[in-house]
């Protein structure tokens, strides 16, 4: 479902605008949610009102054990520029606190220790929390409002304009150590939001047997 942004903009009173948005969000089907990419790239007060309403709806669904709205994202590539096969796993990656100890004994983890972890392949285990998503037969993942927003805001491309939704340049200017122990450029434009109608028209993604860059025990 798409928001009538022109109609929303004509409403000057914030209270009336918020009420209208809440009614639209409440009327969405779980499998046909509001088009999130437009809310993110639009920004401003109108975009913020919609995003806030979606966040509140997600919390309400959790508290009442209702079926939440879910968003489908097409996985264009992974961070090492491989096209994921159906059944592959992609991750929502968040950083753990870069500190060790507790109370007065808390110390920041040095950049040297983090660099060493990157070189010996233990960085992810030590410093990251990973939530897995399985790529389906059409090359998509299904995720919540919070995680869809994360993927689109940090690694997304707008499916209408085909423009990046993140300020990151892709690929990275400098290579980094990948899980295979080699240096590779990092790619950031990884996901596109797919509407329910567009998803039905997607063909099944063929399975590639080409060795993948960046992964341990794989030959380039």
Helices and strands as residue ranges (DSSP letters): H 5-9, H 14-26, H 36-42, H 44-63, E 71-75, E 89-95, E 99-100, G 103-105, E 107-108, H 111-120, H 123-127, E 128-134, E 140-143, H 145-155, E 156-157, E 176-177, E 183-184, E 191-194, H 196-201
